[in-house]
Amino acid sequence: MLTHYLPSAAVTIVALIVFLVLGANVARARGRYRVAAPAVDGHPAFARIYRVQQNTLEQLVLFVPALWLCALTVGDPWAGLIGLVWPIGRILYAWSYYRDAEKRGPGFVLSVASTMVLLIGAVIGLVRTALAA
């Protein structure tokens, strides 16, 4: 059964790897900037690294269900292709935010747009399926 959903499964794994790497970046930054847990503030560079990881977690909660609902109702190849934009957007978001928080916009827009397209696709697919039943 999973063979019918390889693109979405692969994108989910890539998204989770991106999240794990961002978490590891926070752990490294805690040591580099001497921010002991459970503190979440300190050096501005640490704050940027931490915010990237937290914002990615917030986005991941929306992205994964939207990806899979779109895959189930519209089709996996489309969902996988659209979903691939999300981890690319999150990587761009992280690189930009780490350097200058004001320049995080393009990566944020890419990832949010991917999620919104997947969610809209899922809604349309679900309505179409319900009407056909």
A tleap script that builds the chain and sets N, CA, C and O, in Angstrom:
source leaprc.protein.ff14SB
mol = sequence {
  NMET LEU THR HIE TYR LEU PRO SER ALA ALA
  VAL THR ILE VAL ALA LEU ILE VAL PHE LEU
  VAL LEU GLY ALA ASN VAL ALA ARG ALA ARG
  GLY ARG TYR ARG VAL ALA ALA PRO ALA VAL
  ASP GLY HIE PRO ALA PHE ALA ARG ILE TYR
  ARG VAL GLN GLN ASN THR LEU GLU GLN LEU
  VAL LEU PHE VAL PRO ALA LEU TRP LEU CYS
  ALA LEU THR VAL GLY ASP PRO TRP ALA GLY
  LEU ILE GLY LEU VAL TRP PRO ILE GLY ARG
  ILE LEU TYR ALA TRP SER TYR TYR ARG ASP
  ALA GLU LYS ARG GLY PRO GLY PHE VAL LEU
  SER VAL ALA SER THR MET VAL LEU LEU ILE
  GLY ALA VAL ILE GLY LEU VAL ARG THR ALA
  LEU ALA CALA
}
set mol.1.N position { 0.817 -1.192 0.000 }
set mol.1.CA position { 0.000 0.000 0.000 }
set mol.1.C position { 0.867 1.263 0.000 }
set mol.1.O position { 0.544 2.236 -0.682 }
set mol.2.N position { 1.958 1.251 0.758 }
set mol.2.CA position { 2.819 2.427 0.806 }
set mol.2.C position { 3.421 2.753 -0.556 }
set mol.2.O position { 3.748 3.907 -0.830 }
set mol.3.N position { 3.571 1.737 -1.412 }
set mol.3.CA position { 4.150 2.003 -2.731 }
set mol.3.C position { 3.311 2.991 -3.531 }
set mol.3.O position { 3.819 3.627 -4.454 }
set mol.4.N position { 2.036 3.125 -3.188 }
set mol.4.CA position { 1.173 4.085 -3.880 }
set mol.4.C position { 1.415 5.508 -3.395 }
set mol.4.O position { 0.913 6.460 -3.992 }
set mol.5.N position { 2.173 5.658 -2.327 }
set mol.5.CA position { 2.387 6.973 -1.729 }
set mol.5.C position { 3.873 7.284 -1.511 }
set mol.5.O position { 4.235 7.963 -0.550 }
set mol.6.N position { 4.716 6.792 -2.397 }
set mol.6.CA position { 6.154 7.014 -2.222 }
set mol.6.C position { 6.566 8.488 -2.249 }
set mol.6.O position { 7.377 8.893 -1.416 }
set mol.7.N position { 6.045 9.309 -3.166 }
set mol.7.CA position { 6.462 10.717 -3.138 }
set mol.7.C position { 6.130 11.423 -1.818 }
set mol.7.O position { 6.970 12.137 -1.271 }
set mol.8.N position { 4.919 11.229 -1.310 }
set mol.8.CA position { 4.549 11.886 -0.055 }
set mol.8.C position { 5.323 11.309 1.120 }
set mol.8.O position { 5.689 12.041 2.039 }
set mol.9.N position { 5.573 10.019 1.100 }
set mol.9.CA position { 6.372 9.413 2.162 }
set mol.9.C position { 7.794 9.972 2.138 }
set mol.9.O position { 8.354 10.285 3.188 }
set mol.10.N position { 8.374 10.097 0.956 }
set mol.10.CA position { 9.735 10.630 0.835 }
set mol.10.C position { 9.793 12.088 1.297 }
set mol.10.O position { 10.728 12.479 1.995 }
set mol.11.N position { 8.808 12.886 0.915 }
set mol.11.CA position { 8.778 14.290 1.325 }
set mol.11.C position { 8.606 14.397 2.841 }
set mol.11.O position { 9.210 15.263 3.474 }
set mol.12.N position { 7.788 13.525 3.422 }
set mol.12.CA position { 7.619 13.529 4.879 }
set mol.12.C position { 8.947 13.248 5.566 }
set mol.12.O position { 9.297 13.913 6.541 }
set mol.13.N position { 9.680 12.276 5.068 }
set mol.13.CA position { 10.989 11.951 5.649 }
set mol.13.C position { 11.947 13.130 5.510 }
set mol.13.O position { 12.656 13.460 6.461 }
set mol.14.N position { 11.980 13.763 4.352 }
set mol.14.CA position { 12.854 14.932 4.154 }
set mol.14.C position { 12.467 16.043 5.123 }
set mol.14.O position { 13.342 16.665 5.724 }
set mol.15.N position { 11.175 16.302 5.284 }
set mol.15.CA position { 10.712 17.345 6.202 }
set mol.15.C position { 11.137 17.034 7.636 }
set mol.15.O position { 11.565 17.927 8.366 }
set mol.16.N position { 11.019 15.778 8.034 }
set mol.16.CA position { 11.418 15.398 9.387 }
set mol.16.C position { 12.931 15.516 9.580 }
set mol.16.O position { 13.388 15.902 10.656 }
set mol.17.N position { 13.699 15.190 8.560 }
set mol.17.CA position { 15.155 15.348 8.641 }
set mol.17.C position { 15.516 16.828 8.777 }
set mol.17.O position { 16.386 17.187 9.571 }
set mol.18.N position { 14.852 17.681 8.005 }
set mol.18.CA position { 15.091 19.124 8.129 }
set mol.18.C position { 14.821 19.562 9.562 }
set mol.18.O position { 15.610 20.307 10.145 }
set mol.19.N position { 13.709 19.104 10.131 }
set mol.19.CA position { 13.377 19.474 11.514 }
set mol.19.C position { 14.423 18.965 12.503 }
set mol.19.O position { 14.797 19.683 13.431 }
set mol.20.N position { 14.895 17.741 12.313 }
set mol.20.CA position { 15.934 17.197 13.192 }
set mol.20.C position { 17.221 18.015 13.117 }
set mol.20.O position { 17.847 18.287 14.142 }
set mol.21.N position { 17.611 18.403 11.922 }
set mol.21.CA position { 18.820 19.219 11.750 }
set mol.21.C position { 18.653 20.571 12.447 }
set mol.21.O position { 19.580 21.057 13.095 }
set mol.22.N position { 17.476 21.172 12.313 }
set mol.22.CA position { 17.237 22.453 12.978 }
set mol.22.C position { 17.294 22.304 14.498 }
set mol.22.O position { 17.781 23.194 15.195 }
set mol.23.N position { 16.799 21.181 15.006 }
set mol.23.CA position { 16.908 20.904 16.445 }
set mol.23.C position { 18.355 20.739 16.876 }
set mol.23.O position { 18.749 21.224 17.936 }
set mol.24.N position { 19.145 20.058 16.060 }
set mol.24.CA position { 20.571 19.902 16.361 }
set mol.24.C position { 21.270 21.258 16.330 }
set mol.24.O position { 22.191 21.503 17.110 }
set mol.25.N position { 20.837 22.137 15.432 }
set mol.25.CA position { 21.410 23.492 15.396 }
set mol.25.C position { 21.152 24.233 16.706 }
set mol.25.O position { 22.015 24.965 17.191 }
set mol.26.N position { 19.964 24.042 17.276 }
set mol.26.CA position { 19.652 24.672 18.565 }
set mol.26.C position { 20.566 24.116 19.653 }
set mol.26.O position { 21.088 24.870 20.475 }
set mol.27.N position { 20.756 22.812 19.659 }
set mol.27.CA position { 21.626 22.197 20.670 }
set mol.27.C position { 23.051 22.739 20.568 }
set mol.27.O position { 23.670 23.057 21.583 }
set mol.28.N position { 23.567 22.845 19.349 }
set mol.28.CA position { 24.916 23.396 19.163 }
set mol.28.C position { 24.982 24.862 19.598 }
set mol.28.O position { 25.954 25.299 20.214 }
set mol.29.N position { 23.924 25.611 19.262 }
set mol.29.CA position { 23.899 27.035 19.601 }
set mol.29.C position { 23.833 27.242 21.109 }
set mol.29.O position { 24.370 28.225 21.619 }
set mol.30.N position { 23.180 26.327 21.834 }
set mol.30.CA position { 23.146 26.434 23.295 }
set mol.30.C position { 24.571 26.425 23.848 }
set mol.30.O position { 24.903 27.217 24.731 }
set mol.31.N position { 25.401 25.540 23.334 }
set mol.31.CA position { 26.788 25.485 23.781 }
set mol.31.C position { 27.582 26.690 23.326 }
set mol.31.O position { 28.323 27.280 24.113 }
set mol.32.N position { 27.438 27.059 22.074 }
set mol.32.CA position { 28.211 28.163 21.513 }
set mol.32.C position { 27.905 29.485 22.217 }
set mol.32.O position { 28.811 30.273 22.488 }
set mol.33.N position { 26.619 29.724 22.512 }
set mol.33.CA position { 26.218 31.006 23.096 }
set mol.33.C position { 25.934 30.919 24.592 }
set mol.33.O position { 25.457 31.878 25.200 }
set mol.34.N position { 26.232 29.757 25.178 }
set mol.34.CA position { 26.086 29.524 26.625 }
set mol.34.C position { 24.677 29.844 27.120 }
set mol.34.O position { 24.479 30.646 28.032 }
set mol.35.N position { 23.711 29.192 26.488 }
set mol.35.CA position { 22.318 29.328 26.897 }
set mol.35.C position { 21.894 27.966 27.435 }
set mol.35.O position { 21.566 27.056 26.673 }
set mol.36.N position { 21.905 27.843 28.748 }
set mol.36.CA position { 21.587 26.561 29.389 }
set mol.36.C position { 20.078 26.317 29.378 }
set mol.36.O position { 19.284 27.227 29.618 }
set mol.37.N position { 19.703 25.073 29.095 }
set mol.37.CA position { 18.289 24.699 29.149 }
set mol.37.C position { 17.808 24.845 30.585 }
set mol.37.O position { 18.582 24.547 31.495 }
set mol.38.N position { 16.623 25.269 30.839 }
set mol.38.CA position { 15.517 25.440 29.903 }
set mol.38.C position { 15.394 26.847 29.326 }
set mol.38.O position { 14.381 27.151 28.696 }
set mol.39.N position { 16.380 27.711 29.516 }
set mol.39.CA position { 16.304 29.076 28.979 }
set mol.39.C position { 16.134 29.045 27.462 }
set mol.39.O position { 16.699 28.195 26.774 }
set mol.40.N position { 15.353 29.982 26.962 }
set mol.40.CA position { 15.145 30.081 25.517 }
set mol.40.C position { 15.475 31.478 25.007 }
set mol.40.O position { 15.123 31.833 23.882 }
set mol.41.N position { 16.147 32.264 25.833 }
set mol.41.CA position { 16.597 33.563 25.375 }
set mol.41.C position { 18.041 33.770 25.798 }
set mol.41.O position { 18.567 33.077 26.669 }
set mol.42.N position { 18.647 34.723 25.168 }
set mol.42.CA position { 20.059 34.986 25.426 }
set mol.42.C position { 20.627 35.767 24.267 }
set mol.42.O position { 20.063 36.783 23.860 }
set mol.43.N position { 21.712 35.313 23.746 }
set mol.43.CA position { 22.379 35.946 22.615 }
set mol.43.C position { 21.414 36.035 21.427 }
set mol.43.O position { 20.678 35.082 21.172 }
set mol.44.N position { 21.400 37.151 20.698 }
set mol.44.CA position { 20.492 37.281 19.555 }
set mol.44.C position { 20.675 36.182 18.498 }
set mol.44.O position { 19.699 35.762 17.876 }
set mol.45.N position { 21.897 35.719 18.291 }
set mol.45.CA position { 22.118 34.644 17.316 }
set mol.45.C position { 21.442 33.356 17.785 }
set mol.45.O position { 20.855 32.629 16.984 }
set mol.46.N position { 21.528 33.080 19.083 }
set mol.46.CA position { 20.825 31.912 19.614 }
set mol.46.C position { 19.322 32.064 19.423 }
set mol.46.O position { 18.649 31.112 19.030 }
set mol.47.N position { 18.797 33.241 19.696 }
set mol.47.CA position { 17.356 33.477 19.566 }
set mol.47.C position { 16.887 33.218 18.141 }
set mol.47.O position { 15.814 32.647 17.942 }
set mol.48.N position { 17.669 33.626 17.146 }
set mol.48.CA position { 17.290 33.384 15.748 }
set mol.48.C position { 17.270 31.890 15.445 }
set mol.48.O position { 16.339 31.396 14.809 }
set mol.49.N position { 18.281 31.179 15.892 }
set mol.49.CA position { 18.363 29.731 15.650 }
set mol.49.C position { 17.206 29.015 16.338 }
set mol.49.O position { 16.603 28.108 15.764 }
set mol.50.N position { 16.904 29.418 17.548 }
set mol.50.CA position { 15.796 28.820 18.291 }
set mol.50.C position { 14.455 29.113 17.615 }
set mol.50.O position { 13.613 28.223 17.500 }
set mol.51.N position { 14.253 30.353 17.168 }
set mol.51.CA position { 12.989 30.725 16.520 }
set mol.51.C position { 12.787 29.969 15.216 }
set mol.51.O position { 11.658 29.606 14.887 }
set mol.52.N position { 13.842 29.726 14.477 }
set mol.52.CA position { 13.719 28.945 13.245 }
set mol.52.C position { 13.177 27.556 13.563 }
set mol.52.O position { 12.259 27.071 12.902 }
set mol.53.N position { 13.753 26.922 14.582 }
set mol.53.CA position { 13.318 25.574 14.946 }
set mol.53.C position { 11.872 25.582 15.442 }
set mol.53.O position { 11.087 24.710 15.069 }
set mol.54.N position { 11.518 26.542 16.265 }
set mol.54.CA position { 10.156 26.610 16.798 }
set mol.54.C position { 9.143 26.924 15.699 }
set mol.54.O position { 8.071 26.322 15.655 }
set mol.55.N position { 9.471 27.854 14.820 }
set mol.55.CA position { 8.554 28.181 13.739 }
set mol.55.C position { 8.390 26.999 12.798 }
set mol.55.O position { 7.298 26.765 12.280 }
set mol.56.N position { 9.456 26.257 12.576 }
set mol.56.CA position { 9.366 25.070 11.724 }
set mol.56.C position { 8.467 24.024 12.366 }
set mol.56.O position { 7.690 23.373 11.667 }
set mol.57.N position { 8.557 23.849 13.673 }
set mol.57.CA position { 7.658 22.932 14.366 }
set mol.57.C position { 6.207 23.368 14.192 }
set mol.57.O position { 5.335 22.543 13.919 }
set mol.58.N position { 5.953 24.656 14.350 }
set mol.58.CA position { 4.598 25.178 14.169 }
set mol.58.C position { 4.087 24.909 12.761 }
set mol.58.O position { 2.922 24.555 12.578 }
set mol.59.N position { 4.941 25.072 11.782 }
set mol.59.CA position { 4.544 24.841 10.389 }
set mol.59.C position { 4.403 23.355 10.064 }
set mol.59.O position { 3.552 22.968 9.263 }
set mol.60.N position { 5.227 22.538 10.678 }
set mol.60.CA position { 5.196 21.095 10.442 }
set mol.60.C position { 3.847 20.497 10.831 }
set mol.60.O position { 3.357 19.578 10.173 }
set mol.61.N position { 3.250 21.018 11.896 }
set mol.61.CA position { 1.957 20.537 12.376 }
set mol.61.C position { 0.871 20.747 11.319 }
set mol.61.O position { -0.064 19.950 11.240 }
set mol.62.N position { 0.973 21.777 10.526 }
set mol.62.CA position { 0.014 22.027 9.448 }
set mol.62.C position { 0.389 21.275 8.177 }
set mol.62.O position { -0.469 20.729 7.484 }
set mol.63.N position { 1.679 21.258 7.889 }
set mol.63.CA position { 2.154 20.704 6.630 }
set mol.63.C position { 1.897 19.203 6.483 }
set mol.63.O position { 1.367 18.769 5.460 }
set mol.64.N position { 2.260 18.415 7.478 }
set mol.64.CA position { 2.174 16.955 7.330 }
set mol.64.C position { 0.738 16.482 7.081 }
set mol.64.O position { 0.523 15.708 6.148 }
set mol.65.N position { -0.248 16.908 7.867 }
set mol.65.CA position { -1.615 16.455 7.555 }
set mol.65.C position { -2.103 16.965 6.197 }
set mol.65.O position { -2.782 16.238 5.472 }
set mol.66.N position { -1.760 18.212 5.848 }
set mol.66.CA position { -2.177 18.744 4.546 }
set mol.66.C position { -1.572 17.920 3.411 }
set mol.66.O position { -2.251 17.617 2.430 }
set mol.67.N position { -0.300 17.561 3.546 }
set mol.67.CA position { 0.369 16.738 2.537 }
set mol.67.C position { -0.350 15.412 2.345 }
set mol.67.O position { -0.658 15.027 1.217 }
set mol.68.N position { -0.618 14.714 3.441 }
set mol.68.CA position { -1.215 13.385 3.341 }
set mol.68.C position { -2.679 13.428 2.934 }
set mol.68.O position { -3.135 12.551 2.200 }
set mol.69.N position { -3.421 14.420 3.391 }
set mol.69.CA position { -4.814 14.531 2.954 }
set mol.69.C position { -4.892 14.843 1.468 }
set mol.69.O position { -5.772 14.336 0.771 }
set mol.70.N position { -3.986 15.666 0.983 }
set mol.70.CA position { -3.938 15.959 -0.446 }
set mol.70.C position { -3.537 14.708 -1.231 }
set mol.70.O position { -4.101 14.429 -2.289 }
set mol.71.N position { -2.572 13.965 -0.716 }
set mol.71.CA position { -2.148 12.728 -1.391 }
set mol.71.C position { -3.304 11.740 -1.492 }
set mol.71.O position { -3.471 11.076 -2.515 }
set mol.72.N position { -4.092 11.646 -0.443 }
set mol.72.CA position { -5.213 10.698 -0.419 }
set mol.72.C position { -6.383 11.129 -1.283 }
set mol.72.O position { -7.067 10.286 -1.863 }
set mol.73.N position { -6.625 12.440 -1.376 }
set mol.73.CA position { -7.820 12.905 -2.081 }
set mol.73.C position { -7.563 13.420 -3.492 }
set mol.73.O position { -8.453 13.368 -4.340 }
set mol.74.N position { -6.370 13.909 -3.749 }
set mol.74.CA position { -6.051 14.455 -5.077 }
set mol.74.C position { -5.133 13.512 -5.851 }
set mol.74.O position { -5.348 13.244 -7.033 }
set mol.75.N position { -4.120 13.021 -5.172 }
set mol.75.CA position { -3.167 12.125 -5.808 }
set mol.75.C position { -1.773 12.353 -5.270 }
set mol.75.O position { -1.355 13.487 -5.038 }
set mol.76.N position { -1.072 11.278 -5.078 }
set mol.76.CA position { 0.240 11.358 -4.466 }
set mol.76.C position { 1.282 12.076 -5.312 }
set mol.76.O position { 2.053 12.863 -4.763 }
set mol.77.N position { 1.343 11.847 -6.609 }
set mol.77.CA position { 2.389 12.564 -7.361 }
set mol.77.C position { 2.279 14.080 -7.213 }
set mol.77.O position { 3.292 14.758 -7.039 }
set mol.78.N position { 1.067 14.614 -7.280 }
set mol.78.CA position { 0.884 16.057 -7.131 }
set mol.78.C position { 1.219 16.507 -5.720 }
set mol.78.O position { 1.911 17.508 -5.533 }
set mol.79.N position { 0.736 15.781 -4.735 }
set mol.79.CA position { 1.007 16.147 -3.348 }
set mol.79.C position { 2.509 16.107 -3.069 }
set mol.79.O position { 3.045 17.013 -2.431 }
set mol.80.N position { 3.182 15.074 -3.537 }
set mol.80.CA position { 4.621 14.963 -3.327 }
set mol.80.C position { 5.393 16.100 -3.980 }
set mol.80.O position { 6.325 16.648 -3.393 }
set mol.81.N position { 4.997 16.447 -5.197 }
set mol.81.CA position { 5.680 17.529 -5.915 }
set mol.81.C position { 5.474 18.876 -5.219 }
set mol.81.O position { 6.426 19.629 -5.017 }
set mol.82.N position { 4.237 19.169 -4.858 }
set mol.82.CA position { 3.948 20.419 -4.156 }
set mol.82.C position { 4.597 20.407 -2.775 }
set mol.82.O position { 5.140 21.417 -2.328 }
set mol.83.N position { 4.536 19.265 -2.109 }
set mol.83.CA position { 5.111 19.143 -0.777 }
set mol.83.C position { 6.619 19.318 -0.753 }
set mol.83.O position { 7.174 19.754 0.256 }
set mol.84.N position { 7.282 18.990 -1.834 }
set mol.84.CA position { 8.741 19.133 -1.887 }
set mol.84.C position { 9.173 20.592 -1.744 }
set mol.84.O position { 10.301 20.875 -1.341 }
set mol.85.N position { 8.285 21.498 -2.070 }
set mol.85.CA position { 8.592 22.922 -1.925 }
set mol.85.C position { 8.764 23.284 -0.449 }
set mol.85.O position { 9.546 24.175 -0.116 }
set mol.86.N position { 8.041 22.599 0.432 }
set mol.86.CA position { 8.068 22.945 1.858 }
set mol.86.C position { 9.463 22.818 2.474 }
set mol.86.O position { 9.949 23.796 3.042 }
set mol.87.N position { 10.132 21.662 2.391 }
set mol.87.CA position { 11.467 21.598 3.003 }
set mol.87.C position { 12.465 22.549 2.341 }
set mol.87.O position { 13.354 23.072 3.012 }
set mol.88.N position { 12.328 22.773 1.054 }
set mol.88.CA position { 13.197 23.745 0.384 }
set mol.88.C position { 12.963 25.131 0.978 }
set mol.88.O position { 13.911 25.862 1.263 }
set mol.89.N position { 11.695 25.482 1.161 }
set mol.89.CA position { 11.357 26.767 1.772 }
set mol.89.C position { 11.879 26.890 3.186 }
set mol.89.O position { 12.365 27.949 3.582 }
set mol.90.N position { 11.782 25.803 3.959 }
set mol.90.CA position { 12.253 25.847 5.353 }
set mol.90.C position { 13.770 25.990 5.422 }
set mol.90.O position { 14.285 26.682 6.301 }
set mol.91.N position { 14.487 25.347 4.512 }
set mol.91.CA position { 15.952 25.492 4.486 }
set mol.91.C position { 16.316 26.925 4.122 }
set mol.91.O position { 17.185 27.524 4.755 }
set mol.92.N position { 15.659 27.479 3.106 }
set mol.92.CA position { 15.905 28.874 2.731 }
set mol.92.C position { 15.551 29.809 3.889 }
set mol.92.O position { 16.281 30.759 4.174 }
set mol.93.N position { 14.438 29.535 4.546 }
set mol.93.CA position { 14.015 30.315 5.709 }
set mol.93.C position { 15.098 30.297 6.793 }
set mol.93.O position { 15.461 31.341 7.334 }
set mol.94.N position { 15.602 29.113 7.101 }
set mol.94.CA position { 16.627 28.983 8.152 }
set mol.94.C position { 17.890 29.750 7.782 }
set mol.94.O position { 18.393 30.540 8.581 }
set mol.95.N position { 18.400 29.524 6.587 }
set mol.95.CA position { 19.637 30.211 6.187 }
set mol.95.C position { 19.467 31.726 6.247 }
set mol.95.O position { 20.350 32.446 6.714 }
set mol.96.N position { 18.323 32.194 5.768 }
set mol.96.CA position { 18.083 33.639 5.759 }
set mol.96.C position { 17.928 34.190 7.169 }
set mol.96.O position { 18.512 35.220 7.504 }
set mol.97.N position { 17.156 33.520 7.978 }
set mol.97.CA position { 16.884 33.982 9.348 }
set mol.97.C position { 18.158 33.957 10.190 }
set mol.97.O position { 18.379 34.861 10.996 }
set mol.98.N position { 18.992 32.943 10.015 }
set mol.98.CA position { 20.243 32.881 10.772 }
set mol.98.C position { 21.105 34.118 10.510 }
set mol.98.O position { 21.742 34.645 11.421 }
set mol.99.N position { 21.117 34.565 9.275 }
set mol.99.CA position { 21.955 35.711 8.905 }
set mol.99.C position { 21.318 37.040 9.286 }
set mol.99.O position { 21.971 37.921 9.844 }
set mol.100.N position { 20.008 37.170 8.969 }
set mol.100.CA position { 19.310 38.435 9.190 }
set mol.100.C position { 17.814 38.149 9.249 }
set mol.100.O position { 17.208 37.779 8.243 }
set mol.101.N position { 17.226 38.319 10.416 }
set mol.101.CA position { 15.808 37.978 10.619 }
set mol.101.C position { 14.891 38.711 9.649 }
set mol.101.O position { 13.824 38.203 9.305 }
set mol.102.N position { 15.287 39.877 9.213 }
set mol.102.CA position { 14.459 40.660 8.288 }
set mol.102.C position { 14.373 40.026 6.889 }
set mol.102.O position { 13.492 40.381 6.106 }
set mol.103.N position { 15.269 39.103 6.576 }
set mol.103.CA position { 15.314 38.518 5.233 }
set mol.103.C position { 14.723 37.111 5.173 }
set mol.103.O position { 14.977 36.375 4.220 }
set mol.104.N position { 13.943 36.734 6.175 }
set mol.104.CA position { 13.378 35.389 6.238 }
set mol.104.C position { 12.143 35.207 5.358 }
set mol.104.O position { 11.689 34.079 5.162 }
set mol.105.N position { 11.605 36.280 4.834 }
set mol.105.CA position { 10.332 36.266 4.115 }
set mol.105.C position { 10.203 35.271 2.971 }
set mol.105.O position { 9.241 34.505 2.952 }
set mol.106.N position { 11.127 35.248 2.017 }
set mol.106.CA position { 10.942 34.344 0.874 }
set mol.106.C position { 10.832 32.864 1.268 }
set mol.106.O position { 9.989 32.147 0.730 }
set mol.107.N position { 11.655 32.411 2.177 }
set mol.107.CA position { 11.564 31.011 2.613 }
set mol.107.C position { 10.270 30.729 3.339 }
set mol.107.O position { 9.674 29.664 3.173 }
set mol.108.N position { 9.828 31.692 4.154 }
set mol.108.CA position { 8.564 31.551 4.866 }
set mol.108.C position { 7.407 31.459 3.876 }
set mol.108.O position { 6.532 30.603 4.008 }
set mol.109.N position { 7.410 32.343 2.889 }
set mol.109.CA position { 6.330 32.352 1.893 }
set mol.109.C position { 6.301 31.037 1.118 }
set mol.109.O position { 5.225 30.488 0.882 }
set mol.110.N position { 7.455 30.529 0.722 }
set mol.110.CA position { 7.491 29.249 -0.009 }
set mol.110.C position { 6.869 28.120 0.801 }
set mol.110.O position { 6.048 27.360 0.287 }
set mol.111.N position { 7.255 28.011 2.048 }
set mol.111.CA position { 6.749 26.899 2.850 }
set mol.111.C position { 5.268 27.066 3.175 }
set mol.111.O position { 4.518 26.092 3.117 }
set mol.112.N position { 4.839 28.258 3.510 }
set mol.112.CA position { 3.419 28.472 3.808 }
set mol.112.C position { 2.576 28.294 2.541 }
set mol.112.O position { 1.488 27.721 2.603 }
set mol.113.N position { 3.062 28.773 1.404 }
set mol.113.CA position { 2.318 28.607 0.151 }
set mol.113.C position { 2.150 27.128 -0.185 }
set mol.113.O position { 1.078 26.706 -0.619 }
set mol.114.N position { 3.197 26.349 0.014 }
set mol.114.CA position { 3.110 24.910 -0.228 }
set mol.114.C position { 2.031 24.282 0.646 }
set mol.114.O position { 1.215 23.496 0.165 }
set mol.115.N position { 2.029 24.628 1.919 }
set mol.115.CA position { 1.028 24.088 2.834 }
set mol.115.C position { -0.378 24.513 2.424 }
set mol.115.O position { -1.299 23.696 2.443 }
set mol.116.N position { -0.552 25.765 2.059 }
set mol.116.CA position { -1.881 26.253 1.678 }
set mol.116.C position { -2.387 25.579 0.405 }
set mol.116.O position { -3.564 25.230 0.317 }
set mol.117.N position { -1.519 25.394 -0.571 }
set mol.117.CA position { -1.931 24.701 -1.799 }
set mol.117.C position { -2.334 23.267 -1.485 }
set mol.117.O position { -3.336 22.775 -2.005 }
set mol.118.N position { -1.562 22.596 -0.639 }
set mol.118.CA position { -1.901 21.226 -0.250 }
set mol.118.C position { -3.239 21.181 0.497 }
set mol.118.O position { -4.059 20.295 0.254 }
set mol.119.N position { -3.455 22.126 1.394 }
set mol.119.CA position { -4.695 22.155 2.159 }
set mol.119.C position { -5.894 22.443 1.256 }
set mol.119.O position { -6.931 21.792 1.378 }
set mol.120.N position { -5.759 23.394 0.368 }
set mol.120.CA position { -6.843 23.692 -0.584 }
set mol.120.C position { -7.113 22.482 -1.463 }
set mol.120.O position { -8.267 22.137 -1.717 }
set mol.121.N position { -6.045 21.836 -1.929 }
set mol.121.CA position { -6.212 20.616 -2.730 }
set mol.121.C position { -6.940 19.536 -1.956 }
set mol.121.O position { -7.802 18.849 -2.505 }
set mol.122.N position { -6.600 19.381 -0.688 }
set mol.122.CA position { -7.257 18.366 0.145 }
set mol.122.C position { -8.739 18.668 0.314 }
set mol.122.O position { -9.569 17.762 0.246 }
set mol.123.N position { -9.072 19.926 0.532 }
set mol.123.CA position { -10.480 20.306 0.686 }
set mol.123.C position { -11.238 20.042 -0.609 }
set mol.123.O position { -12.322 19.458 -0.586 }
set mol.124.N position { -10.679 20.465 -1.728 }
set mol.124.CA position { -11.329 20.235 -3.020 }
set mol.124.C position { -11.471 18.738 -3.284 }
set mol.124.O position { -12.527 18.279 -3.718 }
set mol.125.N position { -10.421 17.986 -3.026 }
set mol.125.CA position { -10.479 16.537 -3.224 }
set mol.125.C position { -11.514 15.869 -2.345 }
set mol.125.O position { -12.221 14.963 -2.787 }
set mol.126.N position { -11.605 16.308 -1.108 }
set mol.126.CA position { -12.587 15.731 -0.185 }
set mol.126.C position { -14.014 16.063 -0.622 }
set mol.126.O position { -14.886 15.195 -0.602 }
set mol.127.N position { -14.255 17.312 -1.014 }
set mol.127.CA position { -15.581 17.708 -1.487 }
set mol.127.C position { -15.939 16.926 -2.748 }
set mol.127.O position { -17.056 16.427 -2.877 }
set mol.128.N position { -15.001 16.823 -3.662 }
set mol.128.CA position { -15.230 16.073 -4.899 }
set mol.128.C position { -15.564 14.614 -4.601 }
set mol.128.O position { -16.465 14.045 -5.218 }
set mol.129.N position { -14.854 14.015 -3.671 }
set mol.129.CA position { -15.106 12.625 -3.288 }
set mol.129.C position { -16.475 12.480 -2.617 }
set mol.129.O position { -17.206 11.526 -2.882 }
set mol.130.N position { -16.811 13.429 -1.750 }
set mol.130.CA position { -18.105 13.373 -1.061 }
set mol.130.C position { -19.264 13.527 -2.037 }
set mol.130.O position { -20.288 12.859 -1.893 }
set mol.131.N position { -19.114 14.400 -3.026 }
set mol.131.CA position { -20.174 14.604 -4.006 }
set mol.131.C position { -20.352 13.407 -4.936 }
set mol.131.O position { -21.453 13.142 -5.419 }
set mol.132.N position { -19.269 12.694 -5.178 }
set mol.132.CA position { -19.321 11.514 -6.045 }
set mol.132.C position { -19.904 10.295 -5.336 }
set mol.132.O position { -20.312 9.336 -5.991 }
set mol.133.N position { -19.945 10.323 -4.027 }
set mol.133.CA position { -20.422 9.162 -3.261 }
set mol.133.C position { -21.924 9.047 -3.234 }
set mol.133.O position { -22.461 8.120 -2.628 }
savepdb mol mol.pdb
quit
